[in-house]
Amino acid sequence: MKCAFVGAGAVAEQYATALGDSPLNLAAVCDLDAARAESLAGAHGAAAYTDLDSLLAAESLPLVVNLTSHAAHADVTETCLRADRHVFSEKPLALDADRAADLVATADDRGVALGCAPINHRCDAQRHAASLLSDGRFGPIQLGYVHAHVGRVTAWHDSPDSFLSVGPLYDGAVYPLSLLAAWFGPVDRVRTADAVDVWPDRESRRPDRPAHVEATLQFAAGPAIRLTASLYAPHRSREFTSLELHGDDGSIYLADAGALAADPETVRVGGAGRPYVAAPHPAPRRARPYLSGPERVATAIGRGDRPTDSAERAAHVVAVCNAVERAADAGGAVDVPPGDLEPRTPDTRSPRVRPTPPSERIRPPETDRAADAPARPAALRLPPVGFGCSRYRDDEYVDRIDSIATAVDAGYRLFDSAELYGNEARIGDLFDAPGSPDREGVFLVSKLWNTNHEHVAEACRGSLDELGVGALDAYLLHWPDAWAYQGPLSELAELPPDDQEAVTFPTDGDGDPETVDASIVDTWRRLERVHDQGLARTIGVCNVSSDQLETILDAARVPPAIVQVESHPYRPRTDLIEACHAAGIRVLAHSPLSAPGLLAEPVLAEIAAEHGTTPAAVAVAFHVDRGVVPIPASDDPDHIAANLAAARLRLTDADRDRLADLADPEFDR
């Protein structure tokens, strides 16, 4: 779609950087400064204008991108709308709430689209924060703090006059206010506000409006938010455009409400009184360009829509800024008209991590097959990285509950448990406590221990009782070996380690494992009955060879949905994994970091250095890159967050070749 840029200053250059890969074609540029218009237009083969009316008369292009100074936005937008052009405007939409509302009404009346920056609510960090807010773990959000420190524009901006004219609200505060309005809907009242006319005496140019503003905003959906916007506090301050929200059961911190990309530390979470931990977006870093706002409007226009939703939100933000100024002048509370926004709770979810109800989480098996052909397993949507809940580490028992709680805060949503670990009751208590995600936001795995091959239903119900859930997302056979029954393995963690060993590793008179005659096929049929009873949504196996898996597949009425095996660059299990993927079976990799010498491997160190990361991150990314879900475990909060963030690492073909060379043929069986 052809478009025009009106305004050729610094922000226009930022929009123009993405034109090479954009469906938008810059056909014209208009700026009062002829040299600036010609420079930008010449770089993109566009026509240059110094008069907007002349551009609109000469050019038939449908979309105008308004990149003029703050105070000029409303006039330029109105002129273009009345010329029946679609408009995307930089923020603010206007400086007066009535004028902003009139612009939206004009677009509606004339049947044209009107969009407005910022686009931050659609960027990865903000969408990830919204996905965490939407899974119920924070409880109702009642309090928050937001900052917008534009800083001393006379020191860092080539053309500071526009910023000095409008003050910090209409430039900086727009970012967190737009995001909060997208999440919670309208502000209905400014409870209190104050404006401080503070500025360095040495500066010859001073703001036309107070340089520092503070206010408490009451959202109709419930939260009370303290807003600080400043031209005096430097834009390099600790709180730039940060946002922190507190609910009954936890807190979330967004370091930059205007961020165009999600860095690993951008989002942090503190649950139920626990320390904050990084909650990294588990998808590769993707910086959204400024131009994606106009592109989105153009896409909607192309399908026949005429959207004004972002402009309606922008008009409400202008109304909030106006109300803050009135409250500061009056020294009392001021109501804010809601406009067209409705109160809501955050539900803007990242497509990779959004909670998925069971009906969507498991797609139905294929039905267009011969009646006697084996069913294909249900295809699972799983997070890229899971968390291992084993209590074993270096042959010792380790209490993992604090680590599991940290993993919940960091954003893990697949948890790999087992009756052998003995801590399922404590895990159940954790997920039942305030500050935990809704059940349907978590994928819970448990595993049948070797002593219960002939008592599958009893063991499964025992795990369900301890976890406090009605059904497991996956119930797996822990090992193919069947040992003598020792009774229910409930709350093993409460027993001394020696007693735990006695009931979980029974031995005969010679000190060898006390086995029973239970074939893997017989055990699988018992697992199928557990699935039939609705106790497990899917079933699977662990620690199997290719031959053992083939035996199960040949006999299965309900095929495995998951296979879990030890895997890492030394033991990639390539043949088994490829066979699983060909059969529609998801693979989980346990012990992805624990192979002796793996994290000291020079090849991993070299790849890590090239990507600016760690060998552990490369080892985790090795699995994600192959469509395998690694389930690392750690007791270190930084490592827990880093392992999840490793899903963001993109390996190159050269990386894959070097990692493939590490495979040990003797070990990889």
C-alpha positions in Angstrom: 0.0 0.0 0.0 1.3 3.5 -0.9 1.7 5.9 2.0 3.0 9.3 2.8 5.1 10.5 5.8 4.1 13.9 7.0 7.0 15.1 9.1 10.6 14.2 8.2 12.4 14.6 11.6 14.1 12.0 13.8 11.0 9.9 14.4 10.4 9.6 10.7 13.9 8.2 10.3 13.0 5.5 12.9 9.8 4.6 10.9 11.7 4.6 7.6 14.3 2.0 8.8 11.8 -0.8 8.3 10.5 0.3 4.8 12.8 -2.1 3.0 11.0 -5.2 4.4 7.6 -3.6 4.6 4.4 -4.0 2.5 4.2 -0.2 2.7 5.5 1.9 -0.2 6.6 5.4 0.8 5.4 7.5 -2.1 5.6 11.0 -0.7 7.2 13.0 2.2 6.0 16.3 3.5 7.8 18.6 5.9 8.0 22.4 6.4 11.7 22.1 6.1 12.3 21.4 2.4 15.8 20.0 2.9 14.5 17.4 5.4 11.6 16.4 3.1 13.9 16.1 0.1 16.5 14.1 2.0 14.1 11.5 3.3 12.1 11.4 0.1 15.3 11.0 -2.0 16.5 8.0 0.1 13.3 6.1 -0.7 12.4 7.3 -4.2 9.4 9.4 -3.0 8.1 12.8 -3.9 8.9 15.7 -1.6 6.5 18.4 -0.5 6.5 21.3 1.9 2.7 21.8 1.9 0.2 19.2 3.1 -2.7 20.4 0.9 -0.5 20.2 -2.2 0.5 16.6 -1.3 -3.1 15.5 -0.8 -4.1 17.1 -4.1 -1.3 15.6 -6.1 -1.1 12.1 -4.6 -3.8 9.5 -4.6 -2.2 7.3 -1.8 -4.6 6.0 0.8 -2.6 6.1 4.0 -0.9 9.1 5.7 1.6 8.5 8.6 1.6 11.6 10.8 5.0 12.1 12.3 4.8 15.8 13.0 5.6 17.6 16.3 3.3 16.9 19.3 1.2 20.0 18.9 0.7 19.6 15.2 -0.7 16.1 15.3 -4.3 17.0 15.6 -4.4 19.6 12.8 -2.5 17.3 10.4 -4.7 14.3 11.2 -7.9 16.3 10.8 -6.8 17.6 7.4 -6.0 14.1 6.2 -9.2 12.6 7.5 -11.3 15.3 5.8 -9.5 14.4 2.6 -10.7 10.9 3.1 -7.3 9.4 3.8 -6.6 6.8 6.4 -4.2 8.0 9.1 -1.8 6.6 11.5 -0.5 9.2 14.0 2.4 9.3 16.3 1.4 10.0 19.9 -0.3 12.0 21.3 -3.4 11.9 19.1 -4.1 15.5 20.3 -3.4 17.7 23.4 -7.1 18.2 24.2 -9.5 15.4 25.0 -12.4 16.9 23.1 -10.3 17.4 20.0 -9.0 13.8 20.2 -12.6 12.5 20.5 -13.7 14.6 17.6 -10.9 13.1 15.4 -12.2 9.6 16.2 -15.7 10.7 15.4 -14.6 12.2 12.1 -12.9 9.0 11.1 -16.0 7.0 11.9 -18.3 9.5 10.1 -16.1 9.4 6.9 -15.5 5.7 7.0 -11.7 5.9 7.2 -9.2 4.2 9.5 -7.5 6.1 12.3 -4.6 4.5 14.3 -2.3 6.0 16.9 1.0 5.1 18.5 2.3 3.7 20.8 2.2 0.1 19.7 3.8 -1.2 22.9 0.8 -3.3 24.0 1.6 -5.5 21.0 5.3 -5.9 21.6 6.7 -9.1 23.0 7.7 -8.1 26.6 4.3 -6.5 27.2 2.4 -9.5 25.7 4.5 -11.8 27.8 3.6 -9.7 30.9 0.0 -9.9 29.9 0.1 -13.6 29.6 1.5 -13.9 33.1 -1.2 -11.6 34.4 -3.9 -13.6 32.7 -3.2 -17.0 34.3 -4.7 -16.1 37.7 -1.5 -16.4 39.7 -1.4 -12.8 41.0 -5.0 -12.6 42.2 -6.8 -9.3 41.6 -4.4 -6.4 40.8 -5.1 -3.6 43.2 -2.1 -1.4 43.2 0.7 -0.3 40.8 3.4 2.2 40.1 4.4 3.5 36.7 7.2 5.9 35.7 7.8 7.9 32.6 11.1 9.7 32.8 11.6 11.5 29.5 14.7 13.2 30.9 16.5 16.5 30.0 15.5 16.7 26.4 17.7 19.7 25.9 20.7 17.3 26.5 19.7 14.3 24.4 17.3 15.5 21.6 18.3 17.6 18.6 14.9 19.3 18.5 13.7 19.5 22.2 11.2 22.4 21.7 8.2 20.2 21.0 8.9 18.2 24.2 9.4 21.3 26.3 6.1 22.6 24.9 3.9 19.6 25.9 5.7 18.5 29.1 6.3 14.9 30.3 2.6 13.7 30.3 1.9 13.8 26.6 5.2 12.3 25.5 6.4 10.0 28.2 3.3 9.0 30.3 1.6 8.0 27.1 3.6 4.7 27.1 2.5 3.2 30.4 -1.0 4.8 30.2 -1.6 3.2 26.8 -0.5 -0.2 28.0 -2.6 0.0 31.2 -5.6 1.1 29.2 -5.1 -1.9 26.8 -5.0 -4.2 29.8 -7.5 -2.7 32.2 -9.6 -0.4 30.2 -10.4 3.2 31.3 -9.3 5.4 34.2 -12.4 6.7 35.8 -10.9 9.1 38.3 -7.7 11.0 39.1 -7.7 10.7 42.9 -4.9 13.2 43.4 -2.2 15.0 41.4 0.7 17.4 41.9 2.9 19.2 39.4 6.4 20.5 40.3 8.0 23.2 38.2 11.5 22.1 38.6 14.4 22.7 36.1 18.1 23.5 36.3 18.8 27.2 36.6 21.6 27.0 34.1 19.2 25.9 31.3 18.2 28.8 29.0 15.3 26.8 27.5 12.6 25.8 30.0 9.5 23.6 29.8 6.2 25.5 29.1 4.4 23.1 31.4 5.6 21.7 34.8 8.6 19.4 34.3 7.5 16.8 36.9 4.0 15.4 37.5 2.7 12.8 40.0 -0.8 11.5 40.2 -2.8 8.5 41.6 -5.2 7.1 39.0 -8.2 4.9 39.8 -9.1 2.4 37.0 -12.7 1.4 36.6 -11.5 -2.3 36.6 -10.0 -1.8 40.1 -6.3 -1.0 40.3 -5.1 2.3 41.8 -1.9 3.3 39.9 0.6 5.9 41.0 2.0 7.7 37.9 5.2 9.7 37.8 6.1 11.6 34.6 9.2 13.8 34.5 11.4 15.9 32.2 13.6 16.5 35.2 14.5 12.9 36.2 17.0 11.7 33.6 15.8 9.2 31.0 18.8 7.0 32.0 17.3 6.7 35.5 16.6 3.3 37.0 12.9 3.8 36.3 12.6 4.9 32.7 9.1 3.8 31.6 8.8 1.1 34.2 5.6 -0.5 35.4 5.1 -2.5 38.6 1.7 -4.1 39.5 0.8 -5.7 42.8 -2.0 -8.2 43.3 -3.3 -10.1 46.3 -1.0 -13.0 45.6 2.0 -11.7 43.8 3.7 -8.9 41.9 5.1 -8.3 38.4 7.6 -5.7 37.2 8.1 -4.5 33.6 11.4 -2.6 33.3 10.3 -0.8 30.1 6.7 -0.3 29.3 7.6 1.0 25.9 10.1 -1.7 25.0 9.9 -2.9 21.3 11.6 -6.2 22.2 11.7 -8.6 25.2 15.1 -8.9 26.8 15.6 -11.7 29.4 15.4 -9.3 32.4 12.6 -7.0 31.0 9.9 -8.9 33.0 10.4 -10.0 36.7 7.9 -11.7 39.0 7.6 -12.0 42.7 5.1 -14.5 44.0 3.5 -14.9 47.5 6.2 -12.9 49.3 9.1 -14.5 47.4 12.0 -12.5 45.9 11.6 -11.2 42.4 13.0 -13.5 39.7 13.5 -12.9 36.0 10.6 -14.2 33.9 12.0 -14.3 30.4 9.9 -14.5 27.3 10.7 -18.0 26.1 10.6 -17.1 22.3 13.5 -15.7 20.3 14.0 -12.0 20.6 12.0 -10.1 18.1 12.1 -6.3 17.9 8.9 -4.9 16.6 9.6 -1.8 14.3 7.9 1.5 14.7 6.4 0.9 11.2 4.4 -2.1 12.4 1.7 0.2 13.6 0.9 1.7 10.2 1.4 -1.8 8.7 -1.3 -3.2 10.9 -3.7 -0.4 9.9 -2.9 -1.0 6.2 -3.6 -4.8 6.6 -6.9 -4.0 8.2 -7.8 -1.6 5.4 -6.8 -4.2 2.8 -9.4 -6.7 4.2 -12.1 -4.0 4.3 -11.9 -2.9 7.9 -11.7 0.7 9.1 -10.2 0.4 12.6 -10.2 3.2 15.2 -9.6 1.1 18.3 -6.1 2.4 19.0 -7.2 5.9 18.4 -10.1 5.5 20.9 -7.5 4.3 23.4 -5.3 7.2 22.5 -8.1 9.7 23.0 -8.8 8.3 26.4 -5.1 8.7 27.3 -5.3 12.3 26.3 -8.4 12.7 28.5 -6.4 11.2 31.4 -3.5 13.6 30.9 -5.9 16.5 30.8 -7.6 15.3 34.0 -4.2 15.0 35.7 -3.4 18.6 34.8 -6.8 19.8 36.1 -6.4 17.8 39.3 -2.9 19.3 39.9 -4.3 22.8 39.3 -7.4 22.3 41.5 -5.7 20.3 44.3 -8.5 17.7 44.3 -9.9 14.7 42.6 -11.1 14.9 39.0 -13.4 12.4 37.1 -12.3 11.1 33.7 -14.8 10.4 31.0 -14.4 6.8 29.8 -14.9 7.4 26.2 -15.6 4.1 24.3 -13.4 1.9 26.5 -14.8 -0.8 28.7 -13.3 -2.1 32.0 -11.5 -5.4 31.5 -8.8 -7.7 32.9 -5.6 -8.6 31.1 -6.0 -11.4 28.6 -3.6 -10.4 25.7 -1.6 -13.5 25.5 1.6 -14.4 23.8 0.9 -17.1 21.2 3.8 -19.3 22.4 3.0 -19.3 26.1 -0.7 -18.6 26.5 -2.5 -21.0 28.9 -4.4 -23.6 26.9 -7.5 -25.4 28.1 -7.5 -29.2 27.8 -9.9 -29.0 24.8 -7.4 -27.0 22.8 -4.2 -28.4 24.4 -4.7 -31.8 22.9 -5.9 -32.0 19.3 -8.1 -35.0 18.5 -6.4 -37.9 16.8 -6.8 -38.3 13.1 -10.0 -40.1 12.1 -9.6 -40.6 8.3 -7.9 -44.0 8.7 -8.7 -47.7 8.3 -10.6 -49.2 11.2 -7.8 -51.6 12.0 -4.9 -49.1 11.6 -3.3 -47.8 14.9 -4.4 -44.4 16.0 -2.0 -41.6 15.8 -1.2 -39.9 19.1 -2.8 -36.6 20.0 -0.6 -33.7 19.1 0.4 -31.7 22.1 1.2 -28.0 22.4 3.9 -27.8 25.0 6.1 -25.0 26.3 9.6 -24.9 24.8 11.3 -25.7 28.2 9.9 -27.5 31.2 11.1 -27.8 34.8 12.3 -31.1 36.4 11.0 -31.7 39.9 13.3 -34.6 40.8 14.6 -34.6 44.4 17.8 -36.3 43.4 21.0 -34.3 42.7 24.4 -35.9 42.6 22.9 -39.0 44.4 21.6 -36.9 47.3 18.1 -35.9 48.2 17.4 -32.2 47.7 14.3 -30.3 48.7 13.1 -28.7 45.4 10.0 -26.9 46.6 11.6 -23.5 46.8 13.1 -24.1 43.4 9.7 -25.1 41.9 8.1 -22.0 43.3 10.9 -19.9 41.7 10.3 -21.8 38.4 6.6 -20.9 38.7 7.5 -17.2 39.1 10.0 -17.3 36.3 7.2 -18.5 33.9 7.7 -22.3 33.6 4.4 -24.0 32.8 5.4 -27.6 32.3 6.5 -29.5 35.5 7.9 -33.0 35.4 7.1 -34.9 38.6 7.0 -38.6 39.6 5.9 -40.7 42.5 9.5 -41.7 43.0 10.4 -38.1 43.9 8.3 -38.3 46.9 7.4 -34.6 46.8 4.1 -34.6 44.9 2.1 -33.7 48.0 4.3 -30.6 48.5 4.0 -29.7 44.9 0.2 -30.0 45.2 0.3 -27.7 48.2 2.4 -25.2 46.2 -0.1 -25.2 43.3 -3.0 -24.9 45.6 -1.6 -21.9 47.4 -2.3 -18.3 46.5 0.1 -17.0 43.8 0.0 -20.1 41.6 -1.3 -20.2 38.0 -4.8 -21.5 37.2 -4.7 -25.3 36.8 -5.3 -25.0 33.0 -2.3 -22.8 32.7 0.0 -25.6 33.8 1.0 -28.9 32.1 1.5 -31.5 34.9 3.5 -34.7 34.2 3.8 -37.6 36.7 5.4 -41.0 36.2 4.7 -44.5 37.3 7.5 -46.1 39.3 9.0 -49.6 38.7 7.3 -51.2 41.7 3.8 -50.4 40.4 3.7 -51.9 36.9 0.9 -54.2 38.1 -0.9 -51.4 40.1 -1.1 -48.6 37.6 -4.5 -47.2 38.5 -3.7 -47.2 42.3 -0.4 -45.4 41.7 -2.0 -42.8 39.4 -4.7 -42.1 41.9 -2.1 -41.7 44.5 -0.2 -39.1 42.5 -3.5 -37.3 41.7 -4.4 -37.2 45.4 -1.0 -35.8 46.4 -0.9 -33.3 43.6 -4.5 -32.3 44.4 -5.8 -32.4 40.7 -8.5 -34.4 39.0 -6.4 -35.5 36.0 -2.8 -35.4 34.9 -1.8 -33.8 31.6 0.5 -36.7 31.0 1.2 -40.0 32.9 4.3 -41.8 31.9 5.9 -45.1 32.5 9.1 -44.2 34.4 11.2 -47.2 33.3 10.4 -50.4 31.4 11.7 -52.5 34.2 9.1 -54.1 36.5 10.0 -54.7 40.2 8.2 -56.3 43.1 5.2 -54.4 44.5 5.9 -52.6 47.8 2.5 -51.0 48.4 1.5 -47.4 47.7 4.4 -44.9 47.5 2.8 -42.0 49.3 4.7 -39.0 50.7 8.1 -40.7 50.3 9.8 -37.4 51.2 8.6 -37.8 54.8 10.6 -41.1 55.2 14.3 -41.2 56.0 16.4 -41.7 52.9 17.2 -45.3 53.8 13.6 -46.2 54.1 12.8 -44.5 50.8 15.5 -46.6 49.1 14.1 -49.8 50.6 10.6 -49.4 49.3 11.6 -47.9 45.9 14.6 -50.2 45.1 13.6 -53.7 46.4 16.3 -56.3 46.1 16.4 -60.1 46.3 18.7 -62.2 48.4 21.6 -61.6 46.1 21.2 -57.8 46.2 19.8 -57.6 42.7 16.5 -55.8 41.8 13.6 -58.0 42.8 11.7 -58.2 39.5 8.2 -59.4 38.5 6.9 -60.9 35.3 5.1 -57.9 33.9 5.8 -57.2 30.2 5.9 -53.6 28.9 2.9 -54.4 26.7 0.9 -55.5 29.7 1.9 -52.3 31.6 1.0 -50.2 28.6 -2.5 -51.7 28.5 -3.0 -50.7 32.2 -1.9 -47.2 31.3 -4.5 -47.1 28.5 -7.2 -48.0 31.0 -6.0 -45.1 33.2 -6.4 -42.9 30.1 -9.8 -44.3 29.4 -10.9 -43.5 32.9 -10.0 -39.8 32.4 -7.2 -39.9 35.0 -4.6 -38.8 32.5 -5.2 -36.8 29.4 -2.3 -38.4 27.6 0.1 -41.3 28.4 3.7 -42.0 27.5 6.9 -43.7 28.3 10.4 -42.8 29.6 13.9 -44.3 29.2 13.0 -46.6 26.3 15.0 -47.9 23.4 13.8 -47.7 19.8 13.0 -51.4 19.9 10.9 -51.0 23.1 9.0 -48.1 21.7 8.3 -50.1 18.6 6.9 -52.9 20.7 4.5 -50.5 22.4 3.5 -48.9 19.2 2.7 -52.3 17.6 0.4 -53.2 20.5 -1.0 -49.8 21.4 -4.7 -48.9 21.2 -3.8 -45.5 22.6 -0.4 -44.6 21.3 2.2 -42.7 23.4 1.9 -38.9 23.2 5.2 -38.3 25.0 8.5 -40.1 25.1 11.0 -38.9 27.7 14.6 -39.9 27.5 18.0 -38.7 28.6 19.4 -36.5 25.9 22.2 -33.9 25.4 24.8 -33.2 22.8 26.9 -36.2 23.8 23.8 -38.4 23.5 21.4 -36.7 21.1 19.2 -39.8 20.5 18.7 -38.6 17.0 17.2 -41.8 15.5 14.7 -42.2 18.3 13.7 -38.6 18.3 13.2 -38.6 14.5 11.1 -41.7 14.8 9.0 -40.1 17.5 8.4 -36.9 15.5 7.5 -39.0 12.4 4.9 -40.7 14.5 3.5 -37.5 16.1 5.1 -38.1 19.5 6.5 -35.3 21.5 9.9 -35.8 23.1 11.0 -34.6 26.5 14.8 -34.6 27.4 15.7 -35.2 31.0 19.2 -34.6 32.3 19.9 -32.1 29.5 22.7 -30.4 31.5 24.0 -33.2 33.8 26.3 -35.3 31.5 29.8 -35.4 33.0 31.9 -32.7 31.4 29.2 -31.3 29.2 29.2 -27.7 30.6 33.0 -27.6 30.4 32.9 -28.8 26.7 35.0 -26.5 24.6 32.6 -26.6 21.6 29.7 -25.4 23.8 32.0 -22.7 25.2 32.9 -21.5 21.7 29.3 -21.4 20.5 28.3 -19.6 23.7 31.0 -17.0 23.3 29.8 -16.3 19.7 26.2 -15.8 20.9 27.1 -13.9 24.1 25.6 -16.6 26.3 26.6 -19.6 28.4 27.3 -23.2 27.6 24.2 -24.2 29.6 22.1 -22.0 27.3 23.6 -23.7 24.3 22.8 -27.1 25.7 19.2 -26.2 26.4 18.8 -24.5 23.0 20.2 -27.7 21.4 16.9 -29.4 22.3 14.5 -26.5 21.6 16.1 -26.2 18.1 15.2 -29.9 17.4 11.6 -29.6 18.7 12.5 -31.4 21.9 11.4 -30.1 25.3 14.3 -30.1 27.8 13.4 -30.3 31.4 16.4 -29.0 33.3 16.4 -28.6 37.1 18.3 -26.2 39.3 18.3 -24.8 42.8 19.8 -21.4 41.7 17.2 -18.7 40.8 19.5 -17.2 38.2 20.1 -20.5 36.5 16.3 -21.3 36.6 15.6 -18.1 34.7 18.5 -18.5 32.4 17.5 -22.0 31.4 14.0 -20.8 30.4 15.6 -17.8 28.5 17.8 -20.2 26.6 14.7 -21.0 24.4 15.3 -17.6 22.8 18.7 -18.6 21.4 18.8 -19.2 17.6 21.4 -21.7 16.6 23.0 -21.5 13.1 23.7 -24.3 10.7 27.4 -24.1 11.7 26.4 -24.4 15.4 24.3 -27.5 14.6 27.2 -29.1 12.7 29.6 -28.6 15.6 27.1 -29.9 18.1 26.4 -33.0 16.0 30.1 -33.8 16.0 29.9 -34.2 19.8 27.7 -37.3 19.7 29.2 -40.4 21.1 28.1 -43.4 19.0 28.7 -45.8 21.9 26.8 -43.7 24.4 24.0 -42.6 22.1 21.7 -45.7 22.3 
